[in-house]
C-alpha cells in the first residue's frame, strides 16, 4: 500500500451524483487501485515543482471508466469524471 489517496474533484455530488451505491462502490474501488498504482510508480521519484500535476488520464476496468489527474504535490489522484456502462 502507498500513501497515495484519491478524492472526487470538484466533489462527489458533481462527479457521481445519483449513481447507485453498487456502481459508486465499483468506481471508488477502481480509484483506490489507481492511487495505489500511482504510488508504486512514483517510488523514488523526487518531487519536481515544474511537474506538480499530470494531464488528464483515463483508466477503465470492466464497466467503469474514470478520468483523473495525479497531483504530485499532495500524493492524491483527483477523480474528475466517471462513466459506468451499466448506469
N, C-alpha and C positions, 0 to 999 in steps of 0.2 A: 504494500500500500504506500502511496505517496502522500505528501502534504497538500497536493492539489485538490481543490474543491470545484464545485460548479454552482451556478445560480442562473436564474432567468433574468434576462435584460430586455425590456425595462422592468418586468415583473411577471409573476405567474399569471395573473389575470389577463395580461396582454398577450402572452405567448401561448398558453394552453387553454385559457378561457374556460369554457364549459365542457371541456373534453371529459369523457367518462373516466372515473378513477382508475379502472383497469388499464386504459390506454395511457393515462398520465403516469402510472407506475412504470410502464414499459419505457416511456420517454425518460423518466428520471433514472432508471437503471442504466440505460444507454448513456446518458450524460455522465454518470459516475464512472462507467468503464472508459469513456473518452478522457475524462480528467485523470484517471489512473494511468492511462497510456501516455498522455502528455507528460505527466510527472516522470515517468520512467525514461521517456525520450530526452527529457531536459536534464537528466542527471549529469553533473559535471560541466554543464554549460554555464559560464558566468553570465550574470545579468548585464545587458548592454542597453543603456538608456536610448540608443538610437533604434532599438528593436523592442519597444515596450509592449507591443501587441501584434498579433498576426492579422492577416487579412481574414475575411470571412471564409470559413471552410465548411464542408458538408461531410456527413457520415451517415450511412444507412445500414440498418440491420433488421431483417425481417420486414414487418410493415412500417417501421419507424424510420424517419429521416430527420436529422437535426442540422440546422445551420448554426455555427458557433464561431467565436473568436477565442484565442488563447491570450490571456492578459498576463504577461510575464512579470509585471510589477507586483501583482497580488497573488500569483500562483492560482489563478482561477479560470475556469472555462465559462464563458458567457454564452448561454443558450439564447439565441436571438429569434429563432423561428423553428417550428416543428410541423411535421406532416405525418399523419397516421393513415395508412392506406385503408384501414377498416373503420375510420371515423366517419 
